[in-house]
Amino acid sequence: MIDITLVSKKFSCPSCGSSSTHVKDYKTKSITHSALNSRSCLIRYRARRFACAICGKTFFESNPFLPSRHTISSLTVLNVLNELKES
C-alpha cells in the first residue's frame, strides 16, 4: 500500500473559471493500480476538494492516476487488456 498526497497547486473553478478557490477538505480515495506490471498495488490517495469563493461549487483536484469517478487506474486497465490479448 502506498500513501500519496500531490503537491499543492492553484486550480480554477470548472464552473465559472474563477481562480479564487480554497481547499475545503480532503478525501482519502483507494485506487487499484498495477505499478509493478505483474503485481497489484493499492494507492491511498489524499485528494483535495476545493470550493470556489465566487460561485460556491466544489470540485476535486485533477490527478494523474485515474479518470474522474473511477477506482481502477488507467495503467491497470491497460495491463489487463494486454494480458487478455496475449492469451
C-alpha positions in Angstrom: 0.0 0.0 0.0 1.3 3.4 -1.0 0.1 6.7 0.6 0.1 9.8 -1.6 -0.7 13.4 -1.4 0.0 15.5 -4.5 2.0 18.8 -4.4 -0.4 21.7 -3.9 -1.0 24.0 -6.9 -3.7 26.5 -7.9 -6.8 25.3 -9.7 -9.5 27.3 -11.4 -13.2 26.6 -10.9 -14.5 24.3 -13.7 -18.0 26.1 -13.4 -17.2 29.8 -13.5 -13.4 29.8 -14.3 -12.5 31.9 -11.2 -9.1 31.3 -9.7 -10.2 32.3 -6.2 -10.5 28.8 -4.8 -9.6 27.4 -1.4 -9.2 23.8 0.0 -12.4 22.8 1.5 -11.4 19.4 2.8 -9.5 16.2 1.9 -10.9 12.8 1.0 -9.0 9.6 1.0 -9.5 7.6 -2.2 -8.4 4.0 -2.6 -7.1 3.2 -6.1 -6.3 -0.2 -7.5 -3.1 0.3 -9.5 -0.6 -2.1 -11.2 2.6 0.0 -10.7 4.8 -3.1 -10.9 3.2 -4.6 -14.1 2.5 -8.1 -12.7 1.6 -7.1 -9.2 -1.5 -5.4 -7.9 -0.9 -2.3 -5.7 -3.3 -0.2 -3.7 -2.8 3.5 -3.6 -4.4 5.6 -0.8 -4.6 9.0 -2.4 -5.5 12.0 -0.2 -7.4 14.1 -2.7 -8.1 17.8 -2.1 -11.6 19.1 -2.6 -11.7 22.8 -3.5 -14.5 25.3 -3.0 -15.0 28.3 -5.3 -15.2 31.6 -3.5 -17.3 33.1 -6.3 -20.0 30.5 -7.2 -19.7 28.2 -4.2 -19.2 25.0 -6.3 -16.9 22.3 -5.0 -14.6 20.1 -7.1 -11.7 17.7 -6.7 -8.2 18.4 -8.0 -7.1 16.6 -11.1 -4.7 13.7 -10.6 -2.5 11.5 -12.9 -3.8 8.2 -11.6 -7.3 7.8 -12.8 -10.2 9.4 -14.7 -13.0 11.1 -12.8 -15.3 8.8 -10.7 -13.1 5.7 -11.3 -11.4 3.5 -8.8 -9.1 1.5 -11.1 -6.1 3.3 -12.7 -5.8 3.5 -16.5 -2.5 1.6 -16.3 -4.2 -1.3 -14.6 -6.9 -1.4 -17.3 -4.2 -1.5 -20.0 -2.3 -4.3 -18.3 -5.5 -6.4 -18.0 -6.3 -5.8 -21.7 -2.7 -6.7 -22.7 -3.0 -10.0 -20.7 -6.3 -10.8 -22.4 -4.8 -10.1 -25.8 -1.8 -12.4 -25.2 -3.9 -15.3 -24.1 
